[in-house]
């Protein structure tokens, strides 16, 4: 009688497992041999590896091509902020709770979108992601459409010192990646994994063999949603900020866009050749009085102009950049400001001698004192 044996490992697989264990040990010790930038990069790689593994399980095996998994990423981040800010939970506990809540919220979502098939299912997941985004944008307690930042006391409660917090964040990302890879590996080697493999190969044939396709897909969807919510919480913990549109530095970007618009608006005031400027313009405009300013009273009309002048008169040690200064100077002062920037030290000395101003070497200061 012939006997058959089933082996689920080989010598190459065991050697790969040993190499993998050594690599994991080295990655665990990364805070002692890697810099801060390397830790942040590795942490992001681990988190994206986790998201990719989960999406591969969802779409590659269960056949659920979802383009709306970002909904659970944002949901996990918002749950982390809400549970830490309002419920007073520690960040580590809030991450686990975000996964549980992600699993719970995915149950009614799955019951709704599982009525769709193929491309309609993908569109339905995208619509659900938009519903999540618009819903969180209406929550004013979490910043509304502008988003919110994690309070500093919550961040400092994680660990003592910045290095310790960055190391903890890195270990959390590494632990999440190991958890996701382990869950996916064990799931695919279980009976449900065999069912998923059959569904991947031929869904119709798998159903004819007695596999409950809807229940198997539902289980995979809920599992991936819970883990995705946890990964989203970790991403938000690394960024320390969340917003419905994913703009981490929205105010800074708006400020940069505003400065860019001002630069384009006033770029015709700047000369194309800085080495051949009009050297007579400082002398011609140096005799103007402060009454030539827009309001005629010797003071600045706008608060922004006054703040620029205050910074130029010595309160800020660094010079103001030409593009930024041109956006704030009064129109009468811009020609001299350009001449001061484009001219030579001899021209600035001439203007300083004419005005008796010891600070004329500072870019734009003499122009502000007209």
C-alpha positions as CSV (number, residue, x, y, z in Angstrom):
1,X,0.0,0.0,0.0
2,X,1.4,3.3,-1.1
3,X,1.8,5.9,1.7
4,X,1.8,9.6,0.9
5,X,3.2,12.4,3.1
6,X,2.3,16.0,2.9
7,X,5.1,18.5,3.7
8,X,4.4,22.2,4.0
9,X,8.0,23.4,4.3
10,X,11.3,22.8,2.7
11,X,15.0,23.4,3.4
12,X,14.9,26.7,1.4
13,X,11.8,27.8,3.4
14,X,13.6,27.1,6.7
15,X,16.7,28.9,5.6
16,X,14.6,31.9,4.5
17,X,12.9,31.9,7.9
18,X,16.3,32.0,9.7
19,X,17.4,34.9,7.5
20,X,14.1,36.7,8.1
21,X,14.5,36.3,11.9
22,X,18.0,37.8,11.7
23,X,16.7,40.7,9.6
24,X,13.9,41.3,12.1
25,X,16.4,41.4,15.0
26,X,18.5,44.0,13.1
27,X,15.4,46.1,12.4
28,X,14.4,46.0,16.0
29,X,17.8,47.4,17.0
30,X,17.5,50.1,14.3
31,X,17.1,53.0,16.9
32,X,20.6,52.3,18.1
33,X,22.3,52.3,14.7
34,X,20.1,54.4,12.4
35,X,19.4,58.1,12.4
36,X,16.1,59.9,12.8
37,X,15.5,60.3,9.1
38,X,16.2,56.6,8.5
39,X,13.8,55.6,11.3
40,X,11.0,57.8,9.8
41,X,11.6,56.4,6.3
42,X,11.6,52.8,7.6
43,X,8.5,53.4,9.6
44,X,6.7,54.7,6.5
45,X,7.9,51.8,4.5
46,X,6.5,49.3,7.1
47,X,3.1,51.0,7.2
48,X,2.8,51.1,3.4
49,X,3.9,47.5,3.3
50,X,1.1,46.6,5.7
51,X,-1.5,48.5,3.6
52,X,-0.2,46.7,0.4
53,X,-0.4,43.3,2.0
54,X,-4.0,43.9,3.2
55,X,-5.1,45.2,-0.2
56,X,-3.5,42.2,-1.8
57,X,-5.5,39.9,0.5
58,X,-8.7,41.8,-0.2
59,X,-8.3,42.1,-4.0
60,X,-5.9,39.4,-4.9
61,X,-7.6,36.5,-3.0
62,X,-11.1,37.6,-2.2
63,X,-11.6,39.4,-5.5
64,X,-12.9,42.5,-3.8
65,X,-11.2,45.3,-5.8
66,X,-11.7,48.2,-3.5
67,X,-10.6,51.7,-4.3
68,X,-12.0,53.1,-1.1
69,X,-9.8,51.6,1.6
70,X,-8.6,55.1,2.4
71,X,-11.9,55.5,4.3
72,X,-10.7,53.1,7.0
73,X,-7.2,54.8,7.1
74,X,-8.9,58.1,7.8
75,X,-11.4,56.5,10.1
76,X,-8.6,55.0,12.2
77,X,-6.8,58.3,12.4
78,X,-9.9,60.2,13.5
79,X,-10.7,57.5,16.1
80,X,-7.2,57.8,17.5
81,X,-7.6,61.6,17.9
82,X,-11.1,61.4,19.3
83,X,-10.3,58.6,21.8
84,X,-7.1,60.3,23.1
85,X,-8.5,63.9,23.2
86,X,-12.0,63.3,24.5
87,X,-12.0,59.8,26.1
88,X,-8.6,60.2,27.7
89,X,-7.3,56.9,26.5
90,X,-3.5,56.3,26.0
91,X,-2.4,56.4,22.4
92,X,-1.5,52.7,22.4
93,X,-4.9,51.7,23.7
94,X,-6.6,54.0,21.3
95,X,-4.8,52.3,18.3
96,X,-6.3,48.9,19.3
97,X,-9.7,50.5,19.9
98,X,-9.6,52.1,16.5
99,X,-9.1,48.6,15.0
100,X,-12.2,47.3,16.8
101,X,-14.3,50.3,15.8
102,X,-13.1,49.9,12.2
103,X,-14.3,46.3,12.2
104,X,-17.7,47.3,13.6
105,X,-18.2,50.1,11.1
106,X,-17.2,47.8,8.2
107,X,-20.1,45.5,9.0
108,X,-23.0,47.8,7.7
109,X,-20.7,49.0,4.9
110,X,-20.1,45.5,3.7
111,X,-23.8,44.7,3.9
112,X,-24.4,47.6,1.6
113,X,-21.7,47.4,-1.0
114,X,-21.7,43.6,-1.3
115,X,-24.8,44.0,-3.4
116,X,-22.6,45.3,-6.1
117,X,-20.3,43.4,-8.5
118,X,-17.2,44.1,-10.5
119,X,-16.6,47.7,-11.4
120,X,-19.8,48.8,-9.6
121,X,-18.3,47.4,-6.4
122,X,-15.1,49.5,-6.9
123,X,-17.2,52.6,-7.5
124,X,-19.3,51.9,-4.5
125,X,-16.2,51.7,-2.2
126,X,-15.0,55.0,-3.6
127,X,-18.4,56.6,-2.8
128,X,-18.3,55.2,0.7
129,X,-14.8,56.8,1.1
130,X,-16.3,60.1,0.1
131,X,-19.1,59.7,2.6
132,X,-16.6,59.1,5.3
133,X,-14.6,62.2,4.3
134,X,-17.6,64.5,4.1
135,X,-18.9,63.2,7.4
136,X,-15.7,63.9,9.3
137,X,-15.5,67.3,7.7
138,X,-18.7,68.2,9.5
139,X,-17.3,67.3,13.0
140,X,-16.2,70.7,14.3
141,X,-14.8,69.2,17.5
142,X,-12.1,67.5,15.3
143,X,-11.3,70.6,13.3
144,X,-14.0,70.3,10.6
145,X,-12.6,70.7,7.1
146,X,-9.3,72.1,8.3
147,X,-8.4,69.2,10.5
148,X,-6.7,69.2,13.8
149,X,-3.4,68.4,15.5
150,X,-2.7,66.0,18.3
151,X,-2.1,68.0,21.6
152,X,1.5,68.1,22.8
153,X,0.6,66.6,26.3
154,X,-0.7,63.5,24.6
155,X,2.4,63.2,22.5
156,X,4.7,63.7,25.4
157,X,2.8,61.1,27.4
158,X,4.0,58.4,25.1
159,X,7.6,58.5,26.2
160,X,10.2,60.8,27.8
161,X,12.2,62.7,25.2
162,X,12.0,63.1,21.5
163,X,14.3,60.2,20.7
164,X,12.3,57.8,22.8
165,X,9.1,58.9,21.1
166,X,10.6,58.4,17.6
167,X,11.9,55.0,18.6
168,X,8.5,54.0,20.0
169,X,6.8,55.2,16.8
170,X,9.2,53.2,14.7
171,X,8.7,50.0,16.8
172,X,4.9,50.4,16.5
173,X,5.2,50.6,12.7
174,X,7.5,47.6,12.7
175,X,5.2,45.7,15.0
176,X,2.2,46.5,12.8
177,X,4.0,45.2,9.7
178,X,4.9,42.0,11.4
179,X,1.4,41.6,12.7
180,X,-0.2,42.1,9.3
181,X,2.2,39.8,7.5
182,X,1.7,37.1,10.2
183,X,-2.1,37.4,10.0
184,X,-2.1,37.1,6.3
185,X,0.3,34.2,6.3
186,X,-1.7,32.3,8.9
187,X,-5.0,33.1,7.2
188,X,-3.8,31.8,3.9
189,X,-2.6,28.5,5.5
190,X,-5.9,27.9,7.2
191,X,-9.1,26.4,5.8
192,X,-10.4,29.8,4.9
193,X,-7.1,30.3,3.0
194,X,-7.9,27.3,0.9
195,X,-11.3,28.7,0.3
196,X,-9.8,32.0,-0.7
197,X,-7.5,30.3,-3.1
198,X,-10.4,28.4,-4.7
199,X,-12.3,31.7,-5.0
200,X,-9.3,33.4,-6.6
201,X,-8.9,30.6,-9.2
202,X,-12.6,30.2,-10.1
203,X,-15.4,31.7,-8.0
204,X,-18.1,29.7,-9.8
205,X,-16.4,26.4,-9.3
206,X,-15.7,27.2,-5.6
207,X,-19.4,27.9,-5.0
208,X,-20.3,24.6,-6.7
209,X,-18.0,22.8,-4.2
210,X,-19.9,24.1,-1.2
211,X,-17.8,27.1,-0.3
212,X,-19.8,30.0,1.2
213,X,-18.4,32.7,-1.0
214,X,-20.4,35.6,0.6
215,X,-19.4,34.7,4.2
216,X,-15.7,34.2,3.2
217,X,-15.5,37.6,1.5
218,X,-17.3,39.2,4.4
219,X,-14.8,37.8,6.8
220,X,-11.9,39.0,4.8
221,X,-13.4,42.5,4.3
222,X,-14.0,43.0,8.0
223,X,-10.5,41.7,8.9
224,X,-8.8,43.9,6.5
225,X,-10.9,46.9,7.5
226,X,-9.9,46.5,11.2
227,X,-6.2,46.2,10.4
228,X,-6.4,49.1,8.0
229,X,-8.0,51.3,10.7
230,X,-5.1,50.4,13.0
231,X,-2.5,51.3,10.3
232,X,-4.4,54.6,9.7
233,X,-4.1,55.3,13.4
234,X,-0.4,54.7,13.3
235,X,0.0,56.9,10.3
236,X,-1.8,59.8,12.0
237,X,0.3,59.2,15.1
238,X,3.4,59.7,13.1
239,X,2.0,62.8,11.3
240,X,0.6,64.2,14.5
241,X,-2.1,65.9,12.4
242,X,-5.2,64.8,10.4
243,X,-7.6,66.5,8.1
244,X,-10.4,65.2,5.8
245,X,-8.5,66.0,2.6
246,X,-5.2,64.6,4.0
247,X,-3.5,68.0,4.0
248,X,-1.0,67.8,6.9
249,X,0.3,71.3,6.6
250,X,-2.7,73.1,5.1
251,X,-2.0,76.5,6.6
252,X,1.6,76.4,5.5
253,X,0.7,75.4,2.0
254,X,-1.9,78.1,1.8
255,X,0.7,80.6,2.9
256,X,3.1,79.4,0.2
257,X,0.4,79.7,-2.5
258,X,-0.4,83.2,-1.3
259,X,3.2,84.2,-1.5
260,X,3.5,82.7,-4.9
261,X,0.5,84.6,-6.1
262,X,1.9,87.9,-4.7
263,X,5.2,87.2,-6.4
264,X,3.6,86.7,-9.8
265,X,1.5,89.8,-9.2
266,X,4.5,92.0,-8.5
267,X,7.2,90.3,-10.6
268,X,7.0,93.1,-13.2
269,X,8.5,95.4,-10.5
270,X,11.7,93.4,-10.5
271,X,14.5,93.9,-13.0
272,X,15.6,91.1,-15.3
273,X,19.3,91.9,-15.0
274,X,20.6,92.5,-11.5
275,X,24.0,93.6,-12.6
276,X,22.8,96.5,-14.8
277,X,20.4,98.3,-12.5
278,X,19.5,102.0,-12.6
279,X,22.0,103.6,-10.2
280,X,20.3,107.0,-10.4
281,X,17.0,105.8,-8.9
282,X,18.2,105.8,-5.3
283,X,19.4,109.3,-5.5
284,X,16.3,110.5,-7.3
285,X,13.9,109.0,-4.8
286,X,16.0,109.5,-1.7
287,X,14.6,113.0,-1.3
288,X,11.1,111.9,-0.8
289,X,9.5,112.4,2.6
290,X,7.6,110.0,4.7
291,X,4.4,111.9,3.8
292,X,4.7,110.2,0.4
293,X,3.4,107.0,1.9
294,X,-0.1,105.9,0.9
295,X,-1.9,107.5,3.9
296,X,0.1,110.7,3.9
297,X,0.7,110.7,7.6
298,X,4.1,109.2,7.8
299,X,2.8,105.9,9.1
300,X,1.9,102.7,7.4
301,X,-1.6,102.1,6.3
302,X,-1.7,98.4,6.8
303,X,-0.6,96.3,9.7
304,X,1.3,94.0,7.5
305,X,3.4,96.9,6.1
306,X,4.2,98.0,9.7
307,X,5.2,94.5,10.7
308,X,7.5,94.3,7.6
309,X,9.1,97.6,8.5
310,X,9.5,96.6,12.2
311,X,11.3,93.4,11.1
312,X,13.5,95.4,8.8
313,X,14.5,98.0,11.4
314,X,16.4,95.4,13.4
315,X,13.9,93.2,15.3
316,X,14.7,90.3,13.0
317,X,18.3,89.5,12.3
318,X,17.8,87.8,8.9
319,X,17.2,90.0,5.8
320,X,13.8,89.9,4.1
321,X,13.8,88.0,0.8
322,X,13.1,90.2,-2.2
323,X,10.0,88.4,-3.4
324,X,8.4,88.5,0.0
325,X,9.4,92.2,0.7
326,X,8.0,93.3,-2.7
327,X,4.7,91.9,-1.7
328,X,4.5,94.0,1.5
329,X,6.2,97.3,0.6
330,X,4.2,100.4,-0.3
331,X,4.3,101.2,-4.0
332,X,6.4,104.4,-3.5
333,X,9.1,102.4,-1.7
334,X,9.5,99.5,-4.1
335,X,11.8,101.3,-6.7
336,X,14.4,102.0,-3.9
337,X,14.0,98.6,-2.5
338,X,14.8,97.1,-5.9
339,X,17.7,99.4,-6.3
340,X,19.1,98.4,-2.9
341,X,18.8,94.8,-3.9
342,X,20.2,95.2,-7.4
343,X,22.7,97.9,-6.7
344,X,26.2,97.7,-5.3
345,X,27.5,98.6,-1.8
346,X,28.6,101.9,-3.2
347,X,25.0,102.8,-4.0
348,X,23.8,101.8,-0.6
349,X,26.6,103.9,1.0
350,X,25.4,106.9,-1.1
351,X,21.9,106.5,0.1
352,X,23.0,106.0,3.7
353,X,25.1,109.2,3.5
354,X,22.1,111.1,2.0
355,X,19.6,109.9,4.7
356,X,22.0,109.6,7.6
357,X,20.7,106.1,8.3
358,X,23.2,103.6,9.8
359,X,21.0,100.7,8.9
360,X,20.7,101.2,5.1
361,X,22.9,98.2,4.4
362,X,20.0,96.0,5.6
363,X,18.0,95.1,2.5
364,X,15.0,97.4,2.0
365,X,15.4,99.4,5.3
366,X,16.1,102.7,3.7
367,X,13.1,102.2,1.4
368,X,10.9,101.7,4.4
369,X,12.1,104.9,6.0
370,X,11.1,107.2,3.2
